[in-house]
């Protein structure tokens, strides 16, 4: 089963819309989650929340456990210990209700390079059970939103790396999720493309109220007003507003705070203004 199939495995209604009845629940709640690969522990009692209509950065070096956590949230892996909820829906007990509120952009590229931009979107919409007419309307809507409306008939292999990432974000938004996960979404992109992707995602938060969990190892992708979770060697070392994490760690900026918390070398960059 592919990552895309796992997210849409038969639970979606023909017309999937954001649901207002989720009340005051966090967009994402992680509680006491642990995961092991044999004798190696990848996650150890991980816990944090993502507030509705917020941007939360999950900061950690490569190997910290970020991708494992994303695989658990999206049900690619079964939960060994702990609980994960999406807007109050436990993903183990009510996976259909939980996953239809979730969009995800994985670190590896998952587009079909030989299909056009629109064909990739229509295929994904079909997996979610979205009627073809609605799928075409939504495809045009999201392509306009992410600045690819002029590339609808282009083969994906003809797009730049940044355009491919924007298309993956558009695809993740087709079923109108309320929570968007992005795992190292800017890996391999140049500085301008990275900034464009980050700006697009931040606008989704401010303009549409989408909740975002943004996994990264780069300091310069973290804004001073963001919520921050520091994950290191499978453990959450700090969580809260960036300024509070820096103050609690006794650092002068996110770089020094990270090094104080982890004893690790800086993954690069500086806090974005």
C-alpha positions, 0 to 999 in steps of 0.5 A: 500500500502506498502512502497516498492509498493509506490516507484514503483507504475507503473511509472518504465520503464522496464530498469531503469537507472540513467539519466544524463540529470538532469543538475545542479539541487540538488539531493534533494531540500526541500523548505518550507515543513510543515506537521501536524498531526491534531493540532500537527505540525511535520515539520515547514517550513523545507528547505535544499538541498542535493548536487549531489554525497554528503553525508548529515547527517540529525541529530535529536533526536527521534521525531524531524520529520526525519521519517515524512520528509522521508515519504513525500519525498517518497510520502507515505504522501501527501505534505500539504505545500511546495515543494520537488524535486529530481534532478529537478523533483517535486515529486507532479507534476512528481512523476514517474520521481522523484521516479525512481531516488530514493532508500530508506531504511526505519527504520522498516525492510521490508524484507520477512524473509521466502524468500531467499536473491535472492528471496527478490531482484527479487520480488523487481525488479519485482515491478520496472518492471525490466526484470527477466534476468536483475534483476538476473544480477543486484542482483548479482552485488549489492550483490557483492558490499555489500559483500553478494554474498555468501548468495544468497540462504540463508533465510533472517531470517538466516542473522544477523541484519547487513547483513539484513541492507546490503541486504536492501541497495542492494535492494534499489540500484537495479533500479540504483537510484542517490539518496539514503535515509536511515532512522536510518539505524543502529538502533539495530546493534552492533558497528562493524555492524554500522561501516560496514554499514556506510562505505558501504554507504560512498563508494557509494558516493565516488566510484559511485557518489550516493547522500545520505541523512542519518538520524541519532540521533548519533553523531559518525555517522557524519564525519567532511567533511559531509554536516549537517542538524540539525532538532529539533522539526520539524524545521531546526536549522542549515545546512552546512558543519559540521565545519561551523555548529560547528563554527556558534553555538559556540561549540567545537565539534558537541556534544556541538554545538547540545546542544547549538542549541537545548538545548537538551541532547546529543543523544550520540557519537562524530564526526567521524574522 
